[in-house]
Amino acid sequence: MATRKRKKRGRLGKLLFYILFPLVVWLVAFLLWFYWRDVSAWLSKGDARVNSPGGVKPRERSDTAPAERPQEKILEEDRRKLDEILKRRG
């Protein structure tokens, strides 16, 4: 019985396959990882949506600013330090 000859891949074809196939697999895996919430929401049944994490609440300004020293005092001290540095260099 006659058999068909299979066309052999050239060296360049094999090389491209061995290089591009893993890159494509890694790209697909990265996209699944990056868009996992969207994919899982798309695949979930009905209206059961995947909630995104809640927004970050802004902190009040009084928590970060020191209560005993006003902002102008800090700026004045910084200006004095910079003047001292400039005098040492000059």
Secondary structure, DSSP 8 states (H G I E B T S, - for coil): ----------HHHHHHHHHHHHHHHHHHHHHHHHTHHHHHHHHS-TT-------------HHHHS-SSS-HHHHHHHHHHHHHHHHHHH-
